[in-house]
C-alpha cells in the first residue's frame, strides 16, 4: 500500500508523533489532516491500493462519491479538532487523535470487509485513549466499558464476515442486505457503533468522560463511520427506518433532563444519528443524499457544540448546567459560536441543518412513510428543546451563576469561528454541499413553503419554551444521574453476580459430594462381593459352570429364533 | 429560575409567531402528507411537541433520577475534572484586557 494513501499518512504521523517536541506535535495535528485531504482528493473513482494477503485481495482505497464525502468531512473534522487542541501537550492524546482519525478514514475507504474490520478495531483501540487521558479512576473504568463494547462490535463483524465469506466466497464490501446469519452479525456490529436503541449506552457513558478536546474528536468519527457502513451495506433495509425513528425520539427525553451538558450533546448525537439511519433505511437516491449531507453538517455543528461546551469546561472546570449560567457576559464569542451551532442543529433557515435534514424528511414523505415523517417532525422540535435551547440557554443565559470565566483561548476561538462559518456557509450556499453528494441533487431547500413551515415549527416551539419557563413547568437543572438501560450491566448484573457465583458453587459442591458418595458405595459393594469367602471369590464346581454355559447357549438359540 | 426570560426577547418572538400564523393562510404550503394541510399544522405541532416532550421528560426524571455518585467510583459523574487538563481563568479588572485580547497568562 502506498505510504501516501490517506490512512497511512495518519498512521505514520501517529508513529513518529511521540518522538517530536511538543510544538511540532501540535502542528502535526493540523498538517496531517491537510495532507490527508489532498491525498483523498487525488484518487480517481475506482479501486486502489490493492494488496493480496494469503489469497485475499484487500482493497485499501475504494474511491467513489459516497466514500469521498465521508473522507472529506473526516479530514475537515480532524483539522478543526487539531486546531482546537493546539494547547494540548499530552502525547497520549495527540497520538491517539492521529491514529483514530486515520483509522476512521481508512474505514470509509475500505473496499473489502477484512480491511474494514482492521480499521473498525483500529478506531476502538485508538479512541479509548482519549477517555483514559483524563486519568481519573472514573475515566479508567468508563474507558474499559467503552473498549469492551467497541471490541465486541469488531468481534461480531469478524464472525459475520467469516460466515458471509463461507456463504458467498466474497469479502467485497458492497450491498449486503439482511439475507443470512453472516449479514445479520455484520448488521449488529454496525448497529453497536451506530448506537441503535439499547446498544447506545456506550456513547452517553463514554463521550462525557473524555478530555475537553478528546470529546470533540470522539464526536466526529466512530458513529459516522457506522452510518457510512450502513449506507454502503444496508441501504433500503426497511427495519432501519423504524430503528432510526426510535433513535430520533427516545434520546430527546433523556437529553431534556440530563445535567451534564456534554452528555446532553451525546444524547443529541444519538438523536441525529436516527435521522441518518432513517435515510439509509428508505434507500432512495434522495434519502441517501440526505444521510450523507446530514452526516456532513452534523459533524460540523456537533463539533462546534462540543467545542463551545468544552471551552466552558476548560475555563470553569464544569460542564454541568446546574453550575452554569450567565456566561455570555465574559465569554461572548464562545456564546455566539454556541448559538450558531444550536441554530444549525435545530435547522433554522440559513443554517446547515436546514438544508440537510429536509432531504431526509422529504424522502420519507415522498415514499409514503407518513408515520415516520411525523416522528421526525416531532423529533425536530425535540432537537430544538435540548440542543437548540437547553445548551446555550442554561450555559450562557438563564440565572447568573456569578461565574466570570475568561473567553476561550485564541486557538479554541479560531476553531469555533471557522466551524461556525462553515455551518452558516453551507446553510446559505447549499449548492456547495449538494455538489459533494453521492447522487445528483434536484432539490430546492429554500422555497417559501419550506421556510414558512420550518419557522412555524421552531418559533412556536420556542414559544412553548417561554410558556413553560414562565409558568414554572420547565424542569429545573439539578445535580443527578439519570439511569438508562446500561444499569443492567453497570449495576444489576454486578449486584447479582456474587449470589450467582455462590449458587453455582453450592450446586457444584453438593453435586460433587453426591457423586463421591455413589462411587464410595459402589466401591464398598464390589469389595464386599469379592472379599475372601464372598460370592465372587468362592470356588465353583465344573458341573455348575457347565450348567451356566448351557443356560446361556439356550438363551442365544432362543434369541436367534426371532 | 422560572420567568427570567426578559420581555425584550419575548415580544419579538410573539410578533414573529403572529406573523407566521397569518402567513400560513397567505402562502400555499403544498401539503402532501395527510393532515399537513390543517391550518397552522406546523405551529400546532411545534408547540404541542415541545410541551409534551418537556412534561414527559419531567415524569421520566421521577422514575430514573439517582444521586450523582450512584455509579461512583466507576464513573466520572461525581468526580472533579482534573486541574491539569484545565486552564481556569476568571475575568477580573486586571486581566480583562489580556483575556479579551486572547493571551492567557
Contacts between the chains, C-beta under 8 A, distances in Angstrom:
chain1	res1	chain2	res2	distance
A	87	B	87	7.3
A	134	B	76	7.1
A	134	B	81	7.7
A	134	B	82	6.5
A	134	B	85	6.9
A	135	B	82	6.3
A	135	B	84	8.0
A	136	B	76	6.5
A	136	B	79	5.3
A	136	B	82	6.1
A	137	B	73	5.1
A	137	B	74	7.8
A	137	B	79	7.8
A	138	B	72	7.1
A	138	B	73	6.2
A	138	B	74	6.6
A	138	B	75	5.0
A	138	B	76	3.9
A	138	B	77	7.4
A	138	B	78	7.8
A	138	B	79	4.7
A	139	B	76	5.6
A	139	B	79	7.8
A	141	B	73	7.4
A	141	B	74	3.9
A	141	B	75	6.9
A	142	B	74	7.4
A	142	B	75	6.2
A	142	B	76	6.2
A	205	B	75	7.7
A	208	B	76	6.9
A	209	B	75	7.5
A	209	B	76	4.5
A	211	B	85	5.6
A	212	B	85	6.2
A	212	B	86	7.4
A	252	B	53	5.7
A	252	B	57	7.6
A	253	B	53	6.7
A	253	B	56	5.9
A	253	B	57	4.5
A	253	B	60	5.1
A	254	B	57	7.7
A	254	B	60	7.5
A	256	B	53	6.4
A	256	B	54	6.2
A	256	B	57	3.6
A	257	B	57	4.9
A	257	B	58	7.2
A	257	B	60	6.5
A	257	B	61	4.3
A	257	B	65	7.7
A	260	B	77	7.1
A	313	B	81	6.5
A	313	B	86	7.4
A	314	B	85	8.0
A	314	B	86	5.6
A	314	B	87	6.1
A	315	B	86	7.6
A	315	B	87	7.1
A	315	B	88	6.1
A	315	B	89	5.9
A	316	B	88	6.6
A	317	B	80	7.1
A	317	B	81	5.4
A	317	B	83	7.5
A	317	B	86	5.5
A	317	B	88	5.6
A	318	B	81	7.1
A	330	B	91	4.5
A	365	B	32	6.4
A	365	B	33	5.0
A	370	B	33	5.2
A	370	B	34	6.3
A	373	B	33	5.9
A	374	B	33	7.7
A	377	B	42	8.0
A	377	B	45	5.9
A	377	B	49	7.5
A	378	B	45	7.2
A	378	B	49	4.5
A	378	B	53	7.7
A	381	B	45	6.9
A	381	B	46	5.2
A	381	B	49	3.9
A	381	B	50	5.0
A	381	B	53	7.0
A	382	B	49	6.8
A	382	B	50	7.7
A	382	B	53	5.1
A	384	B	50	7.0
A	385	B	50	5.6
A	385	B	53	5.6
A	385	B	54	6.3
A	398	B	1	6.3
A	398	B	4	7.0
A	399	B	1	4.9
A	399	B	4	6.2
A	403	B	90	7.6
A	404	B	90	5.4
A	404	B	91	4.5
A	404	B	92	7.9
A	405	B	88	7.3
A	405	B	89	6.4
A	405	B	90	6.2
A	405	B	91	7.0
A	406	B	89	3.9
A	406	B	90	6.8
A	406	B	91	5.2
A	406	B	95	6.9
A	406	B	99	3.6
A	406	B	104	7.4
A	407	B	99	5.6
A	407	B	100	6.3
A	407	B	102	7.5
A	409	B	87	7.1
A	409	B	102	7.1
A	409	B	104	5.5
A	410	B	102	3.9
A	410	B	103	7.6
A	413	B	102	7.1
A	448	B	27	5.2
A	449	B	27	6.3
A	449	B	28	6.7
A	449	B	29	4.6
A	449	B	30	5.3
A	452	B	20	6.8
A	452	B	23	5.7
A	452	B	24	7.0
A	452	B	27	5.3
A	452	B	29	6.7
A	452	B	42	7.9
A	453	B	29	6.0
A	453	B	42	4.5
A	454	B	42	7.6
A	455	B	16	7.8
A	455	B	20	5.6
A	456	B	20	4.9
A	456	B	21	7.6
A	456	B	24	6.7
A	456	B	40	7.0
A	456	B	42	3.9
A	456	B	43	4.4
A	456	B	46	6.4
A	457	B	42	4.6
A	457	B	43	7.4
A	457	B	45	6.1
A	457	B	46	4.0
A	458	B	46	6.4
A	459	B	13	6.7
A	459	B	16	5.4
A	459	B	17	5.2
A	459	B	20	5.8
A	459	B	43	7.8
A	459	B	46	7.2
A	460	B	17	6.1
A	460	B	20	7.7
A	460	B	42	7.6
A	460	B	43	4.3
A	460	B	44	7.5
A	460	B	45	7.9
A	460	B	46	3.8
A	460	B	47	4.3
A	460	B	50	7.8
A	461	B	46	4.0
A	461	B	47	6.5
A	461	B	49	6.9
A	461	B	50	4.0
A	462	B	13	5.9
A	463	B	13	6.3
A	463	B	14	7.3
A	463	B	17	5.4
A	463	B	47	6.2
A	464	B	46	7.1
A	464	B	47	4.7
A	464	B	48	7.8
A	464	B	50	3.9
A	464	B	51	4.8
A	464	B	54	7.7
A	465	B	50	6.4
A	465	B	54	7.9
A	466	B	5	5.8
A	466	B	10	5.7
A	466	B	13	6.7
A	467	B	51	7.4
A	468	B	50	7.9
A	468	B	51	6.6
A	468	B	54	5.5
A	469	B	1	7.8
A	469	B	2	5.7
A	469	B	3	6.3
A	469	B	4	7.7
A	469	B	5	5.7
A	470	B	2	6.8
A	470	B	3	4.9
A	470	B	5	7.2
A	471	B	2	7.4
A	472	B	2	4.0
A	472	B	3	7.2
A	473	B	54	7.3
A	473	B	55	6.8
A	473	B	58	7.7
A	474	B	2	7.1
A	474	B	54	6.0
A	475	B	54	7.0
A	475	B	57	6.7
A	475	B	58	4.5
A	475	B	61	6.2
A	476	B	1	5.9
A	477	B	1	8.0
A	478	B	65	7.8
A	479	B	68	5.0
A	480	B	61	7.9
A	480	B	65	4.8
A	480	B	66	6.4
A	480	B	67	6.7
A	480	B	68	6.0
A	481	B	65	7.9
A	481	B	66	5.3
A	481	B	67	7.3
A	481	B	68	5.8
A	481	B	70	5.2
A	481	B	71	6.4
A	481	B	75	7.6
A	481	B	77	5.0
A	482	B	60	7.9
A	482	B	61	6.8
A	482	B	64	4.8
A	482	B	65	6.1
A	482	B	66	7.4
A	483	B	64	4.3
A	483	B	65	7.9
A	483	B	66	5.7
A	483	B	70	7.7
A	484	B	64	7.4
A	490	B	71	6.1
A	490	B	74	7.2
A	490	B	75	8.0
A	491	B	71	7.6
